[in-house]
Amino acid sequence: MKNKKRIILPFLVIALSLLVAIVNTIGIIAATNADSVTAKINNVITDNDDYNTTVDFQLTNSGSQLILYSPDYDNLDIDYLKIELGDSNVITNKDSHYVIVNLKNKMNDKYAGSFNVEMKESENDNLIVRDMSNNNLAVKSLTSIDSANEINSGNVDISNKPVLNLINAGTEASPVSTGTSYEVTGNWYDYDSQNVDLYYSLDQNDSSKASKVSSYTQSETEGQNLVVHSLDEKINLAGQSGNHTLYFWIKDSDGNWSDVGGSVVNIAASKTVYSGFSRASALMATRALTLASEPITTGPSGITMTLDNPANNTASAPTVPIGSNYQISGTWYSNTTTTFNLYCQFDASKNGSLNWHYVQSFTGSLGQVHKFTATIQGSFIDTYPSGPHRIYLNSTVSGSSSDTNTVIVIPLEQSLEIVSPSADTSADNPYVARNNNLDVSVLLNSNGVGTFNFVIDGTKTNIFTNAGIIHNYPAEKTIDLSTLNTSSGGSANDSLIHKAQYQYVSGQTGQVSSSVDFYFIVGSDFRITAPTIDFGSHDPGSGDNNGDVTAAPTLSGDSLTVYDGHMPSSTGTEGKIQLNLSTNKFVNTTNNKTLAADLYWNGTLISDDSDPVTVGYVDPPTVDSPAYKNFDSELKNNMRLKFNVLNNSSGQYKSIFTWTAVESVTN
């Protein structure tokens, strides 16, 4: 437990001191601990489309953490875990499919306990509990398993079937056309086989009629650890056209097939591909693929152009974020020219005076239908503000009329970034303002209508109203530190933490849609921060043959630092800042017995309740820089606690260390 007192003092010529009281601990453990770590995943219950199970565990006195690994990590309810164990006791690593859980709040004095885990109900929900050395303690499928496919031995209860997950089963570069390879990506894992094959079938949900695509291998250890392997393959669609369904399976060397995965594709009609086959997605794909515009001839160029899947309204329009390109695909045909030049125009009436923007050129044979995919560059799209936009397309600039169009939506985006005097401040780490004026500079970005405000301690001033688009606009506000609106009537040395905030107020909603904060203090800021120190836990078997132990400190929380932000006097005669340490006895929190121990700093005994020991020195502040030093390294290297584990009773011992900073000393 940490009790930290922070004081900001005005600058004085005489010596100043500041006390920081920190509770530091050491534990001595009785010889009643388990000698190994175990875990058990209990029976599973279904609760509102979720699988819920209880994990029983037995730890040792060497730690309080376990690893939860799942190849189906996306189904793992992380929020549920945080509620169960506490936010700070759950550390996630989505890319590697695991979570580290600290069970200190769930275990009893024998280091045993239980906690609950929840996963979204799915065809595959597999979970492994591991110790901190990555050894598997329990492996279980939360999904029910057919007895014919069940591996149930010891701490393992899992299916022998491989698992296939499709991530993306299509091409984004262009529509799938006859003769074009069809790309499928995803991943697989299998507990008990080292060799598996990927199969596919066109329009037949029957693995016995499937064709082999590729083979994959893994080690036995990878299998037993349910390591997830990526796949990226291409299926030859030569000679095919129209709507089709592709089905995929993984088959292992024991003849076990995975569950089927699939997608719907229209060959030579659309680039829209739906992964994760279901009846609903098949119907949705069919509807999407019928939205082709009627062919039109655009002006004297003699070119007929058709778009694939134009969006006719905002609801069906794609979103194009700032900096992103937008691709348009379709077909063109001409009996008079072999060159097709594509132009676009945003938001103009089709019969108005259009200012056409060149997009891309294509060539082809006379009298043949040609497919095209054109890219409208993000640099051009970014010149338009947020909101829906109708893009008109033409094959000539000599005429001003075009019926061919589609709709996109540019989302509202703003960003505000503090660039000086410091980009990283908080209420716990404010900037120290040491002059009469403070300039706070920010870079502003927006693609919508709105107002930029600057708020200092609740008082708002307007910077400007933005009616269009701005990129990396520099704005600066000067704060007169002598006239801050504070409870003390406005003082340059009010010792308060002030908050300055840049705001963007949306012109559409009238609400603050983005903001950035800058925290600062003014004047003579003189402070110490100190860590919580832990000398570890020790059982009767530790130490030398006589039971003597020398314990080094482990630090947590804040660092041990001294900071002096005041301006030096005109004479510049300040001396160095001296950091001292004094302590009291370590006391057992259960029986109030005193720990028989000696505390040393660099070999010098620190006597209880006696004169402090000098830890080190800090150079005084200058006009250009405040005084600052981090003593963590000295603390770790120089502090040692020596005691006899056999001559002390078991329990947790605590002590309060007092750190004292004294200014204007010579050494």
C-alpha positions, 0 to 999 in steps of 0.5 A: 500500500502506498501513501504518497504526499506531494508538496509544491513549495515556493523558492526560498534562499534557506534550505527546503525539505519535502517528505514522501512517506512510502510503505515498503514490504517484505514477506516471509512465507510459512512452509505450507505451499504447493510445489507445482502449478496445476489447473483444471477447466470444469464443465461448460454451461451455455448462457445467452449464446455464451459458453461459461466455465470455471477454472480451478487453479493451484499456484505456488508462492513464486507468482500469481499469474497464469496464461489463457491461450485460445486459437479462437481468441476473438471469441474470448470475452475480455471485458468479462475477464476484466470484470471478473479479475479487475482491469489491471489484472488482465494483460492482452496480446491479440496477435499472439492469441493469449491473455495473462491473468493475475489471480492475486484477488482470487487465491487463498492463503494456500495459493489456490482458487478459481475464476470464470471464463466466458467465450462467445458461442461458436462452432470452435471455442478451444481454451488452454491454461498455461503456467508462466513457463508456457507449459500446458496445464489444461486443454479443453474445447468449450464446444460440445464434441461428438464422442467419435471425435473426442480426445479425452485424456488427463488434462486434455478434452478436445476434438481431433477434427482440424479447424478452418477459418476463412478470413478473406475469400476474394480479390480486391484488385478487380472483379473475378473474371473467367481465367482469373485465379480466385484468392482465398485467405484464412488460417487453420489449426489441428491438435493431433495431426502434423500433416493437413490438406486444403480442399475446395469444391465448386457448387457442391457442399460435399467433401467427397467430391472436393479437389485438393489445393495445397498441403501444410505441415506442423510440428507435434508441439505446434499441434498440441499448443493449437498454434494458428497457421495462415493460408493464402491460396489461389483457385483457378476459375478458368472456363467458369462464369456467373454466380457460384459458391466455393466450399473449403475444408481442411483434412488431416492425415487421420482422415478427419475433415474440418467443418465447411467454410465457403463464399459466394462469388460472381465471375465476370460480374462483380468484385463483391465477395462474401466470406463465411457462407450462409443462406443469408449471405448468399441472398445478399450477394445475389442482390448486390450483384444485380445493381448494374447501371444501364449502359449509356453513350456519353457524348461525341466520343462514341463510347458506351460505359457501364458501372459495376454496382453503382451506389444510388444513395447514401445508405448503400454508398461506400465510405472513403476515409481521408487519404484513401483512394477509391476504385471504380470498375465497369465495362466500356465499348466503342466502334469508333475509338480504341482509347477510353479516357475516364473523367470525373466530377463531384457534386455538379448537376449533370446538365451544368457546366462541369469541370472534368477531372482526368482519372485514367486511360484504357485501350482496347479493340474496336467492337469489343466489351472491355472491363476496367478498374480505375482509381480516383486518387485520395489526394483529389478526394481529400479536396472535398469536405466530409459528407455524401458526394455524387461522382459523375463520370464521363468519357470526354470533356467536350460535352458537359452532360453525363448520367453515369454516377455513383455515391461515396461518403467521406467521413468527418475527421479531425485531429488536434496535436499539441506540438509545443512546449510539450506533447505529453502532459497529464494531471499527474505529469504537468508541464512546468511553466517558468516564464511570464507567458506560456505559448501553447501550439497545436496542429489542426486538421479538419475536413468539415465545418466547425469551430475551433476553441481554446479553453483555459481553466474553463474560460473559452476563447474562439480561434476561428470558424472553419468552413471547409478543409484545413490540413496541418494548420498551426495555431498558437495561444499565449497564456499570461501566467500572471493573470490566471483565474484562480482561487487565489485571485490570479498569481504566477505562483498559485501551485495549482494544476491548470488545464488548457484545451483545444476543442473542435466543435462540429458545425453539424451537431454543435458538440465537441467532437474532438479535443486535446488537453495540455496540463501545466503548473506555474512557478516554483515547483519542488517535488519528490516522487518515490516508488513502492519497494518490495523485498520479496517473499522468502520461505524457510528453505531460502538463504544460506545454511544458517538461514541468512538472506540478503534481499534486493529491492523491486520497484513499482509505481513512481520512480525515485526522482527529485525535481525543482522547477523554480527560477534561480536567483539573480546571483546564481549562487544556489548549491546542489540538492541533497536527497536523504533517507531515513526509515523506521522498523519493519513490523509484522502486519498480523502480530506487530512483531518487529523484523530482526533485520538490518537495512544498508545503503551502499554498505552503510547501515541505516539505523532505525529512527536515527539521522538520515543517510545521504542517497545522492545529489542533484545539480541546481536549476538554471534559467534554461532548465529545471533540476531533475534526477532519477535515482532508480538505478542507485536505489536498486544497486545500493539498497540491501536488506539483511535478515535471518529467515529462521529467526523471524515469524511468517507474515507480511512486514511493512516499513515507512521510508522518508525521503528528504530533499534539501536545497542549497548544500555544498559537497 
